[in-house]
Amino acid sequence: MITLDDRLMALRGLAAEFATAIRPFGLELDGDPSAIHRRLDVPLVLKLGALQVPPAYQTEPLVVGRYRFHLMTTLERVVFMMEAARGDLGFLLAAPGAPMAGAAVAMLGDEHQQEWFFSRVVSEPTWAFFALSEPRGGSDASGMRTRLTRDPDTDEFRLDGTKRYIGNGTRAQVGVAFAKRGRGGPLSATAVLVNAGDPGFSAVPVPTLGLRGAQLSELTFDSVPIAPERVLGSHMPATRGGLWGWLRTFNLLRPVVAAMGVGVAQAAHDYVAEHRPGLPAPLRDGLERLRLEIQSVRRLTLRAAAEADLDPSKGELSSAAKVRAAALAEEATRYAARCFGPGGLLDHPYLEKLLRDARGIEFMEGAGAIQRMSVFSAVPRP
């Protein structure tokens, strides 16, 4: 049981204010993802883009009363995202910043790599991609086809491959891409820093039903030059390189995805409570059961976040929270649609958008089958 102290309650309150401010722009961004460039003055965008950056590179943290936040712990991120996602998840994901790529750089980067990356993120609104998923293998690192090879004529490497369903891929100026080196053994997974403007890099949007604001994209690397100093984890032992950082990054961020699911579910519940106050008794009882389920998954997600901060190598609780929250978001939005009856989604486009966005949570940071395998692997065996 995780109880939020005064500091985290202050952060939650501010995130709720941000949620209210971004909700009016959700449908606009859903119809035109490029609209995010017209909304860079929205308070959440102004703040979020420069957060989730180590304090050494960020001199302007989020200030709430006497408290200061960099959103560098998983618990802080979860508390913030649970409330912010109640506003509009598509808008939240479309905001500039480097939540996933930044976590990988903080985990694997040396001092010079972190300086190179984070100084760019905080200097101006910057989008960064995290390129792992591939067309035929998803986020299965063992089946990864993208390759990093050394150019025999220079000291540089060359990056070749395709990544798909990469958030903000067409907007990004910089990012982290995963590839395999050599013969592709268990220690071959490698992460590299990529400039989106480098020769051989291209990005095109992928049409989606939900989370359109996130501008999911397909990235192509065609002999993209990678300088040796852009290979993350080179200063670490081989056993603590790319795959080690990838697993820990996901363990830290999966509770954040779960928090987004809880936020979407809460938004659906709140929408029904506000717009259908006179529900028949059976639907009213179902709404109360949904409220209790949201409360339960919220507690699980907070506990997963706290445990991930204590030990990022353990991912089973993060995976369990992500599975439950993804299912909850879909359950809540479907139930909300039932409460408005036939034609209700036509009359309530915000609710229809919630329904589409909720499905996307299932596929963020690994689908449910992958998460269940993580949970199962941690079950003690006789």
N, C-alpha and C positions, 0 to 999 in steps of 0.2 A: 504494500500500500504506500503510494507516494503522495505526500501532502505538500502542496505548493506553499512556500513561505511568502512573506510580504514582497520580497524582491521579484519572485516569479509571478506573483499575482499582479504586480505593477506592469510587468512585461505583457502579460495576458491582456490587461486592460487596454494598453496601447495598440496591441495587435487587433483587438476588437474595433477600435476606432479606424484603423487602416482598412479593415474589412468593409465597414460601412462606406468608406470613401471610394473603394474600387468597384463596388457592386454595380453602380450605374453604367460602367464601361464594359462590362462583361459581354453583353450581346453585341456591342459595337466591334469588339476585338474578335468575336466568334465569326462575324461576317467579313471582317477585313483585318487579318493578322498584322498588317503593316501599321495599323492604327496605334500600336504601342509607341511608335516614334513620335506621335502627336501627344502622348500622355507621359512624357518623361518628367513633367513637373508635378505629377501626382506624388503626394508625400511618401507613400510606400515605395515607389520607384526610386525616389531620391535617396531614401535610406537603405533599402534592401540591396541595391547594386553595389554598395561599398561595405556591406557587412559580410559575415562569415569569412573574414580575413584576419589572420593573426595580428594581435595587438602591435607587434613590431612594425607592421606596415600600414596600420590604420590609426590615425591620430584623432579621428572624429567618430567615436563609438555612438551607439544609440543611448541617449540619456533620458531616463524616466525618473523624475524627482531626484532623489539622491543616489539613484542606481545607474550603473553604466553597463552596457552590453555590447559584446562583439559577435554574439551568436556563434561562438566557437565550440560550445558543448552541445552534445546531442539533446540533452534535456532542455536547454534554452531554445534550440531550434524547434523542438516538438511543441513546446508551450506556445511559441510564436505562430507556427504553421497551423495548429489546430484552430486558432481563432481567425487567422488571415484567410484560410481556405473557405471559411464561411462566407466570405465576400464574393470571390470568384476565383476558382482554381486555374482556369485558363489564363487569366490576367496575371496571377501570381507566378506561374511558370514562365510567362513571357517577359517578365521583368529582367533587366540586365543584371549581371552578377555571375558568380562562378561557384555555386553551391557544391556541385559534384566534382568538377575539375579542381576546384580549390582544395577540397578535402584530399584528393589524390596528391596534389603538389605538396600540401602540408605534411602528408604522410611519407612521401618518397623523395621529395626534392631536397637538394643541398641548399646552402645559404644563398648561393648565386642564382640558382634556379627559382627559388622562392622570391627573391628580390625582383628578378626579371618578370615573373608572372604577376605577382600581387601589385607591383608598382603600376602596371598597366591597368589592372582592374579598378584601382582606386583613383586613378588620374582623371578618368572621364567615364561616362556610361559605356560599359563593355560587356558583351555577351561572350561566354566561353562554352565550348561543347565538351562533352565527355563521351568519347566514341569507343564503345565496346561491342554493342549488338551488331550482328551481321545478318545478311539476307537469309541464309540457310541454317544458321546455327544459333540465332538469338544471342543470349549472353553466356553461352556455354564456352568457356575459355579453352576446353580441351579440343573443340572443333574449330577454333579460330583459324581463318585462312589468310588474314592480313599478315604480311611479312615485312620485317626490317632486315635489310641486307647491306653489307658494307660495299661501298663503291671501290673497285680495285684500283681506280686511277686517282682517288683522293682519300682524304681522311673521313669524308662524310659517309652517312648512311643514306639509303633510299627506302622510302615507305611506299608499299604497294598493297592495295586492297580496297574493299568497299564496306562501309558501315551504313546501317539503316535504322530508322526510328530514333534519330539523335535530336534531342530537344534543342531548339534555337540554332540548328546547324547552318541555316542560310544567313543568319544574322551575325554569327560569331566572328570575332576578329582573331581569336586564339583558342586553343583547346588542348586536351589530352587525348591521345589515341593509343589503343593497345594493339600490340602485334606480337608475332613470334619471331625468334631469331634462330639461326642455325637449323638443326634438324627437327626442331619442334618438340623437344623433350619436356619433362615436367617442370624444368626450371627455365624454360625458354620465353615465357610470357614477359613482355617488356612494355613499359609505358613511356611515351615520348611527348614532348611539347611541340605543338604544330602552330605555325603562323598560317591563318586562313588565306593570306595573300600570296603564299609561296607558289612557285610554278608546280603544276601537276595537281593542285588541290581544286576540287569543284564540289558544289553543294546544290541540290535541288529539293524543293519541298515535296513531301509525301502527303497525298490527300488523306484526311482522317475525318471520321464522324464527330469525334469529341476532342476536347483539348486543342482546338484549332489555334488558339492563341500561342501555344507553345511552338508552333511551326516545326513539327517533326520533319526531319530531312534525311536524305540519303547523301552520304559523303563518299567521294571517290578520291583515292590517293594513287596517282600515276607517277611513280618515281619522284615523289616529293622529297627534296633534300632535307636531311636532318643532321645538323651539326652534332658532333659527339657530346658537346656540353648540354644538349637538349634531351639526352637520354636520362630519364629519371631513374634513381636508385643505383646509379653506377658507383656511388661511393659506399654502397652497402654490400654485405655478403650476398652471394647468389641466391641463397635461401630466403632472403628478405627483400627480393626485388619486386617485379611487376605483379605476379599473381598474389603474393603476400599482401601487397598494398591494395590490390583490387578487392580481395576478400574483406579486409579490414574497412576499407572505404564503404563497401556495401553494408557491412554490419552496423556502421555508424549512421548510415543514411536511410536504411530501411524503416527505422522507427519514424523518421521524418515523413516518408511516404505514407506510413500508417496514419500519422497525424493528419495528413491531407484527406485521407479517407474518412476519418472521424469528422473533420470539418465539413466535408460535403454532406455526410449523413445528417449532421446537426443543422445544416442549412435547409435540407429537405424537410426535416421535422419542424423547424421554425416557420417555414413557408406555409405548411399546412395549418399549424396552430394560428398563424396570423390571418390567413385568407379563408379558412373553413372552420370558424369557431363553433358552428352548430352541427358538428358531425353526428351521425347516428351512433348509438351506443356501441355496436360491434367495432366500427371503425375507430371510435374514440378509445376503446380498450386496446386496440392494436397500436394506436399512437402512443399510448402509455407504455406498452411493452417495448416499443421501439426506443422510447426515451431511456428505459432501463438498460437496454442493450448498448446504446451509445455510451452510457455511463460506464458500463463494464469494459468495453473496448478502450475507452479513454484511459481507464486505470491500467489496463494491460500495456498500452502504448507508453505511458509515462514510466512504468516499471522497466520496460524494455530499453527505453532511452537511458535511464539511470544505470542500468547494468552494462549497456554498451560503453558508456563513459568510463566505467570501472575496468572493463576488460574488452577491448574491441575484437579480440580473437574469438570470442564466443558469440555466435550469431543465431542460435536457435530461438531465443526469445524475440529477437528482432524479426525473424522470419515468421514466427507465430503471430506477432502483432500485425505484420503486413498482410498475412492471409486473412485474418479476421476483419481487419479494417476495410480491405478491398471488397470482401463479401458484404460487409455492413453498408458500404456506400451504395452498392447496387440494390440491396434489399430496401434501404430507406427511400431511395428515389423511386423505385417501382411502387412501393407502398404509397408514397405521396401522390403518384399518378393515379392510383386506384381511388384515392380520396376525392378526386375531382371528376371521376366518371368519364364516360365516352366523350371525346372531343375536348377534354380538359387540357391536354397538352397544346392544342391549337390556341386556346384562350390564354394560356400561361406559358409564353415562350421561355421565360427564365427557368421554369420547372423542367421544360423539355430539354433545355441546355444542361441542366444538372444531371438529368438522366443519361445523356450522352457522355458527359465528362466522367461520370462515376465509373463507367465501364473501362475507361483508360487506366484507372489506378491498378487494375489487375495486372497490366503488362509493364508497369514501371518497376525498374530494379529487379526484374525476375518474376515470371508468372508463378501462380500458386503451386504448380507441380514442383518447381525448383525449391520453393520455400518449404514445402512439406518434406522434401528429401533432407533439407537442412535440419528440420526438427527431428525427423526420424533418426538421423545419424547420431544425434545426441542422447537418444534413449539408451539407458544402460542395458546391456545384454547379459544373460545368465552365463 
